[in-house]
C-alpha cells in the first residue's frame, strides 16, 4: 500500500506526464483501457489450424529429434514426413485467396 504522501507524489507525476507527453499517455491509455480481451488466433497460423495439425507437428518434430539423436534415418525420415503432413493439413484449412476458391 502507498501512503497518502506517496499517492500525492504519484498523482503529481501523472499530471506532469499528461501535461508534458500526451503521445506517451495516449499509448498507455489505449493499452490499459478496460479489461484485456483475448484475440482469436490469426488465420494461417498453426494455432488457428486446430489441435490435429499441432499434435502432428509436435510428434513429427519429436521423431525427428529422436531419430537424429539415435542416428536412425528411418525414424528421422518419419519425423520429417509427419511434420510436413501437419503443415500441409494446417495450410489446407486456410485459404489465403477466398475469391479464387470454388464457387
N, C-alpha and C positions, 0 to 999 in steps of 0.2 A: 504494500500500500504506500501511496505517496502522502507526504504530509501536506498541510494546506500551503505552506511556503513553496514546496516543490511543485504543487499543482499550479500555483500562481506563476512561477517561473516558466513552467511548460506552456501555459496559456500565452504568456508574453512572447515566448519563442515562436509559437504557432502564428500569432498575429504578425510578428515581424516577417516570418516566412511568407505569409499570404501577401503582405504588402510589397515585399522585395522580389519574389519569384513566382508569379502567378502560373507560369507554364509548368513548373515542378508540382505546384499544388494541383493543377488540373490532371497531371499524370497520375499522382497518387490518388486523387479523388475518383477517377474512373476505375482504378484497380481495386479500391477498397469500398466502393459504394455498394451497399446491400449484401445479401448472402451470396456466397460463391455458388455458382451453378456449374455443374459438370457438363461439358460439351460432349455430344455424341462423337464417336471416332470418325475421323476424316475418311471419306471414301477412297478406296485404293490402298488402304493400309492393311497390314496383317491383322490388326485388332478388329477392323471392320469386317474382315473376311469370316470371322467366327471362330469357334473353338476347333473345328476339324482341321483346317489347314495349319493352324497354330500348333496343334499337337503333332501333326505330321512333320512339320518343320523341326520341332524340338526333338522328335525321335530320330529324324534324319541326321541332324547335327550331332546327336549323341552317338549314333552309329558311326558317323564319320570320325569323331574324336577317338572312340574306342578302336575302330579299325586302324586308324593312323598310329595310335599308341602301341597296338599289338602287332603292327605290320601285317595285318590281314587284309589283303587287297579286296577280296570279295565283300568283306564287311564294310570297308570304306566305300566301295562302289555302291553297295545297297544304301548307305547313308546319303550319298550324292543323289541317287535316284529318288529317294524319299523326299529330300529337301527340294529337288526340282519339281516333283509332283505336288508338293504343298504350295509352291509358288505359282504353279500353273492353275491349281484349284482356286487360289486366292485371286488371281487376276481374272479368272473366268467369271467370278461373281461381280466383278467391277467392269462396267462398260464405260470407257472414257469418252466414247463418241456415241451417245444415245440416238442422235439423229441419223446415224448410219446403220443402226440395227434393223432387225426385221420389222416390217410394217405392221 
